[in-house]
Amino acid sequence: MQNITTEKALQNQLASVRMEGYRFSDREIDNVRKCLSGELTFSQFKDKIVKDSRSK
């Protein structure tokens, strides 16, 4: 079985959702990376999503 990096898994998922027509900003993707690396807790990540969606 091949080991896959977190970054490669993220890129695969982004490609998948792009094929479905969804788009994410660089800022949103950066927040996902921060959450995956432990720089943000899931609660902080969720709060950022809610805050960003309210400001649009």
C-alpha positions as CSV (number, residue, x, y, z in Angstrom):
1,M,0.0,0.0,0.0
2,Q,1.3,3.4,-0.9
3,N,1.7,6.2,1.7
4,I,0.0,9.5,0.7
5,T,0.8,12.8,2.2
6,T,-1.8,15.1,3.7
7,E,-1.1,17.6,1.0
8,K,-1.6,15.1,-1.8
9,A,-4.9,13.9,-0.2
10,L,-6.0,17.6,0.0
11,Q,-5.1,18.1,-3.7
12,N,-7.0,15.0,-4.7
13,Q,-10.1,16.2,-2.8
14,L,-9.9,19.7,-4.3
15,A,-9.7,18.2,-7.7
16,S,-12.8,16.0,-7.0
17,V,-14.9,18.9,-5.7
18,R,-13.8,21.1,-8.6
19,M,-15.1,18.5,-11.0
20,E,-18.5,19.0,-9.2
21,G,-18.3,22.7,-9.9
22,Y,-17.3,24.0,-6.4
23,R,-14.6,26.6,-6.0
24,F,-12.6,27.6,-2.9
25,S,-10.5,30.7,-2.4
26,D,-6.8,30.5,-1.5
27,R,-7.7,31.7,2.0
28,E,-10.2,28.9,2.5
29,I,-7.7,26.3,1.3
30,D,-5.1,27.8,3.6
31,N,-7.5,27.5,6.5
32,V,-8.0,23.8,5.7
33,R,-4.2,23.3,5.7
34,K,-3.9,25.0,9.0
35,C,-6.6,22.8,10.5
36,L,-5.1,19.6,9.1
37,S,-1.7,20.6,10.5
38,G,-3.0,21.4,13.9
39,E,-2.4,25.2,13.7
40,L,-6.2,25.7,14.1
41,T,-8.6,23.6,16.1
42,F,-11.7,22.3,14.4
43,S,-13.7,24.8,16.4
44,Q,-11.5,27.7,15.3
45,F,-11.7,26.4,11.7
46,K,-15.5,26.3,11.9
47,D,-15.7,29.8,13.4
48,K,-13.6,31.1,10.5
49,I,-15.9,29.5,8.0
50,V,-19.0,31.0,9.6
51,K,-17.4,34.4,9.9
52,D,-16.3,34.4,6.3
53,S,-19.7,33.3,5.0
54,R,-21.4,36.2,6.9
55,S,-19.1,38.8,5.4
56,K,-19.9,37.8,1.8
